[in-house]
């Protein structure tokens, strides 16, 4: 697998060639712990997130499906 490169405020970064709408979610439990994921593409820790599918609402995007992340046959998210 190719190593992913992230650029932040880097004038030598290559020009972008695509735009992918995405969301990130901060999940906090009653003890104040924050849910984090370990990314295997860049070996960093991050809050959960992902791309938004065409026609998908924000609640549909962040709500994990059965098995933690599957988008098939998942229940509807709770009303805000």
C-alpha positions in Angstrom: 0.0 0.0 0.0 1.3 3.5 -0.9 2.0 5.7 2.1 -0.5 8.6 2.4 0.9 12.1 2.6 -0.9 14.9 4.3 -0.1 18.5 3.7 -1.0 21.4 6.0 -0.1 25.0 5.1 2.8 23.7 3.0 3.7 26.0 0.0 5.6 23.1 -1.6 2.6 20.8 -1.6 1.3 19.6 -5.0 -1.9 21.3 -6.4 -5.1 19.5 -5.3 -6.6 17.3 -8.0 -9.9 16.3 -6.4 -12.4 17.4 -3.7 -14.1 14.8 -1.5 -16.8 16.1 1.0 -16.3 14.4 4.3 -17.2 14.6 8.0 -15.5 13.9 11.3 -17.3 13.2 14.5 -16.1 13.8 18.1 -17.7 11.1 20.3 -17.3 11.7 24.1 -18.6 9.3 26.8 -19.8 10.4 30.3 -16.3 10.1 31.7 -15.0 12.6 29.1 -13.1 10.0 27.1 -12.9 10.7 23.3 -13.2 7.9 20.8 -10.2 7.8 18.5 -9.3 5.5 15.6 -5.8 4.4 14.6 -5.3 5.0 10.9 -3.3 2.4 9.0 -2.7 4.5 6.0 -0.6 7.1 7.9 -0.1 5.5 11.3 -1.8 8.5 13.0 -4.6 8.7 15.6 -7.8 10.6 14.5 -11.4 11.1 15.4 -13.8 8.9 13.3 -14.9 10.2 9.9 -15.3 9.5 6.3 -16.6 10.6 2.9 -20.2 11.6 2.3 -22.0 9.5 -0.3 -24.1 11.3 -2.9 -27.5 12.1 -1.5 -26.6 11.2 2.1 -27.4 13.5 5.0 -24.9 14.3 7.8 -26.7 12.1 10.3 -26.6 9.2 7.8 -22.9 9.7 7.2 -21.7 9.6 10.8 -24.0 6.8 12.0 -22.1 3.5 12.0 -23.9 0.5 10.7 -23.9 -3.0 12.1 -20.4 -4.2 12.8 -19.1 -0.6 13.2 -18.9 1.2 10.0 -20.8 -0.9 7.4 -23.2 1.2 5.4 -25.4 -1.7 4.3 -28.7 -2.4 6.1 -28.0 0.0 8.9 -30.8 1.3 11.1 -31.9 4.9 10.7 -30.0 7.4 13.0 -31.9 8.8 16.0 -33.7 12.1 15.6 -31.5 15.1 16.8 
